Amino acid sequence: MAQSFLTTENRQYTRWIARWGSTAPSVDWDFWQYSSTGKVDGVQGTGAGYVDLDRFRGDLARLDAEYVI
């Protein structure tokens, strides 16, 4: 069912997909959260000190133009 809402025809919103511990989602996505238990030097994180790890599908110019304020 979720697959039908994630088609490219319904592409009016940014797609952020959380799919941990596996390969990239098979649906179209802009941001993919591939882990909720990442560690980054200098970042405390919450709870056990973990941070989300995400990937952006695009280049730096697109990220800057569409998402950076």
Contacts in CASP RR format, 6 or more apart in sequence:
PFRMAT RR
TARGET T0000
AUTHOR 0000-0000-0000
METHOD contacts of the structure
MODEL  1
MAQSFLTTENRQYTRWIARWGSTAPSVDWDFWQYSSTGKVDGVQGTGAGY
VDLDRFRGDLARLDAEYVI
3 27 0 8 1.000
6 15 0 8 1.000
6 27 0 8 1.000
6 28 0 8 1.000
7 28 0 8 1.000
8 28 0 8 1.000
11 28 0 8 1.000
14 30 0 8 1.000
14 31 0 8 1.000
14 67 0 8 1.000
15 27 0 8 1.000
15 28 0 8 1.000
15 29 0 8 1.000
15 30 0 8 1.000
15 31 0 8 1.000
16 29 0 8 1.000
16 30 0 8 1.000
16 31 0 8 1.000
16 32 0 8 1.000
16 33 0 8 1.000
17 25 0 8 1.000
17 27 0 8 1.000
17 29 0 8 1.000
17 31 0 8 1.000
17 32 0 8 1.000
17 33 0 8 1.000
18 32 0 8 1.000
18 33 0 8 1.000
18 36 0 8 1.000
19 25 0 8 1.000
19 32 0 8 1.000
19 33 0 8 1.000
19 34 0 8 1.000
20 33 0 8 1.000
20 34 0 8 1.000
20 35 0 8 1.000
20 36 0 8 1.000
21 34 0 8 1.000
21 35 0 8 1.000
22 34 0 8 1.000
24 32 0 8 1.000
24 34 0 8 1.000
24 55 0 8 1.000
25 32 0 8 1.000
29 57 0 8 1.000
30 56 0 8 1.000
30 57 0 8 1.000
30 58 0 8 1.000
31 54 0 8 1.000
31 55 0 8 1.000
31 56 0 8 1.000
31 57 0 8 1.000
32 54 0 8 1.000
32 55 0 8 1.000
32 57 0 8 1.000
33 52 0 8 1.000
33 53 0 8 1.000
33 54 0 8 1.000
34 53 0 8 1.000
34 54 0 8 1.000
34 55 0 8 1.000
35 52 0 8 1.000
35 53 0 8 1.000
36 50 0 8 1.000
36 52 0 8 1.000
36 53 0 8 1.000
37 48 0 8 1.000
37 50 0 8 1.000
38 50 0 8 1.000
38 51 0 8 1.000
38 52 0 8 1.000
38 53 0 8 1.000
39 49 0 8 1.000
39 50 0 8 1.000
39 51 0 8 1.000
40 51 0 8 1.000
43 51 0 8 1.000
45 51 0 8 1.000
56 63 0 8 1.000
END
